[in-house]
Amino acid sequence: MVLLLISCISLSYEVVATIVNAPSIHQISSTVRGPISSHAGTVYDDEVEKLIGWITENSDYKDLGKPRPLIMRANQAFMDNLWEEINGKPPNSRNSVIGALHVWRGTLTDDQKSTVYIPMDFDIKNPLDQRTLVHELVHHLQYWNGKPNTISCRKELEFDAYMLSAKYLRATGYRNTGDIYRTEKFAREKGVCSRASKDKYIESPKWLSNYD
């Protein structure tokens, strides 16, 4: 059994989806239209280290010395279709564009667990793209720190991811406060459990028992 968790950052919403008995990411990649481009992990190794260091210094998450996520460039078609493959419906293109995906496969070995898909035009020098990577690295650390075992619903994972990415923009001296406020607004809107989501989560916590 493979546990697959997907989290994505977009222009207007953030979703974490869960699927049990999922195909491996390699199987998904071969069946979903819009192939991945290239492995970008070595390109951003230094940046990933710096951002993980910043996150651990500014939150309760611990590094734990675990393997870093695999960083992959992906075109929009791949991310949209991967989203649809996992969720059974396409993203709401009227309101958002998926900007990045974090994939966690809980039952695989340490160096295979975590993958972050970034856009083809990702620019590590762009503060907003840095914000995106911070967001996904927060998810990476959440799973290693066992955060999914302590929450009332999966939306709570998004609150920290959005708020820490907004805090990162402030720390860099980013001057467009509108972008910062919108990121914090997403945290308040998408990072709080509703009664319905909490009840559903409590009734169907199968992925928790498979978390390792």
Secondary structure, 3 states (H helix, E strand, C coil): CCEEEEEEEECCCEEEEEEECCCCHHHHHHHCCCCEEEECHHHHHHHHHHHHHHHHHCCCCCCCCCCCCEEEEECHHHHHHHHHHHHCCCCCCCCCCEEEEEEEECCCCHHHCEEEEEECCCCCCCHHHHHHHHHHHHHHHHHHCCHHHHCCCCCHHHHHHHHHHHHHHHHCCCCCHHHHHHHHHHHHHHCCCCHHHHHHHHHCCHHHHCCC
